[in-house]
Every structure is written in C-alpha cells, then in structure tokens.
Amino acid sequence: MANDVLAIDVVKHMQENDAFSKWMGVEILEIREGYSRIKMNVRQEMVNGFGIVHGGIPFSLADSAFAFACNNRNNLSVALDCSITFTKAINLGDTLTAEAIEIHNGRSTGVYTIAITNQENQQVALFKGTCFRTSKKLIDSGSL
C-alpha cells in the first residue's frame, strides 16, 4: 500500500510537467506500483488524411502509460525500445484506454505490455516497451 502511495505521488509529479499528455487530454484512471491505466478522447486534430486516427496518437498514449508505469517506483526510467501493433482502426470520437502491465522489473531494465482498447473494449493496438532504469529519483520520497 505504501508503495502505491509513492507510485501515485510520482505520477502526479510527472503529469504536472507533461505538456504532451496534457495536450492529448490524458486522464489517469489507476496507478499501482509497476502499473498504470489511462484514457483519452480522440479529437479532430488527431485524424490523418485517411480519416482515421494518426498512428502516433495511440503510440503516444501507450508511451505515456508506459512512462507512468515504469517510473512510478521513483527511479527515472527512459525508453530503450518500443514497438506497437495496430489491430483495429481508431476513429474520431473514440475513447481510448491504455493499460500498462509490468512483465519484468529488473535492476537496470523493465519490460511492459500496454493494451489499448476503445470504448467498446475492443483492442485497437498492442504496445511493448523496454525501459532503462537510472539511479536518479524523480521526487524526494523522504518527505512523503
């Protein structure tokens, strides 16, 4: 439980300084140590020339969920490798949810899968991310 409190505090700090997630309209739904679940609504400026959502939008949503999950132990972690598979078209007005689940928590690396679903709970993309963990802290946890 105390670990989850730290995780929430770290993500709140991250979110305060995350202009891109704010632009996307990311809402945090749940944070636990090594886990995050977030959502956003697809807006007109996120649609490409084919009338469907630009692939960078679900990638970016998953990347934010990945960042919130892999950093929430208060160790600055950066993406080392990421990939995404698109499984269903995403359209204007869709509500996307990204759920990041930790697969591996190592001393210097972590591996996460992030499933992205639409408002009908249909999977629209699957993202896999590997992070590198630094020794830097994101917040001073001694004052919590």
N, C-alpha and C positions, 0 to 999 in steps of 0.2 A: 504494500500500500504506500509506504513512504517513497519507494522507487517511482510509483506512478505520479505522486505529487511532484517530484523533481522533474519527471518527464513532461508534465503539463506546464510547469513553470518555464522549462527550457523552450518548449514550442511557443508559448506566449511571447517570450523574448524574440524568438526567431520571426514570428509573424509580424511583430511590431516593425521590424526592419525589412520586411519582404515586400517591396513595391510591386513585383511582378505577380505574386499570388494575390495581392490586393487588387491589382488591375483585373485579374481573371475572375475575381469575386469569390475566392475560395472561402468556404466556411468549414471550420473544424468541427467534426462530429464526435470523435472519440480519440483519446490519446492514452496509451499504456506503454510501459517500457518496451521498446522494440516494435511498436505497433502504432499505426495511425489510420484514421478513416476520415476523409474529407469529401466535400462536394462543391459543385459549381453549376451555374446555368449557362448554356450556350447562347451567346449574343450574336447579332448580325455581323459585327466586325470580326467574328471568328470563322466565318464561312468563306470558302475559297471560290475560285472561278467555276467550279463544277456544281456549286450549290450545296455542297456538303462541308462539314467542318474540316478546317485545315488540320493535317496530321500533327502539327506542332502543338495544338491545343491539348489533346489527350496525353501526348508525351509530357507536356509541361505540368499538367495536373498530376500525372503519375510521379513525375520528378519531385514535385512538392511533397506528395505523400511519402515518397522515399526519403527525402531530406528530413521531414518531421520524425519519421520512424528511426532512422539511423543516427540521428544526432541527439535524441531525447534522453540518452544516458549522460549527457553533458560532456561528451567528447566530440570536439569538432571533427566531423567526418565529411569527406568530399567524394564525389562520384569518381570511380575508377573505370567503370564500364557499365553501359546501359543499352538495352535493346527493347524494342516493342514490336508486337504483332497485332495488327488491326484485324478484328474478326467480324465487325458489322459497321455499316455506315452510321455516322453521327450527324444529326440534323439540327438546324436552328430550333431553339426552344427546348431541346433535350436537357435534362438534368443528369449530370454525370457524378458518380461516386467512385472514389479511388480508395481501395483498402490495401494498405501495405502490411505484409506479414513477414516477419523475420524468419529466415531459413537457417542462417548461420551467424553467430555472434562471436567472432574471434578477437584476439588482442589487437590485430592490425587491420583486419578486414571484416566486412559484414556482407551478407547476401540477402536480398529481399525480393519477393514477388509482389507485384501490385496489380490487382484485378480491377479493371474499370468497367462499371456497369451503367446502364441508362435507367431512366425512371421506371421501366418495366422489368427491372432486374435482369436484363439481358446483358451478357458480357459483350463489350464492344472492343476491348483491347486487353492485352496482357503484356505487362512490362516486367523486366527483370533488371535489377540493379545491384552492382557490387560497389561497396564504398571502401575507402581507405581511411583508417582512424588515425588522427594525430593525437598528440598529448595535450593540446590546448583545450581549455574549458570554455564553454560559451557564457556561462553565468557563474557568479560567486555563490556556490551552493552552501557555504558556511553560514550565510545569513538567513537561510531558509528555515 
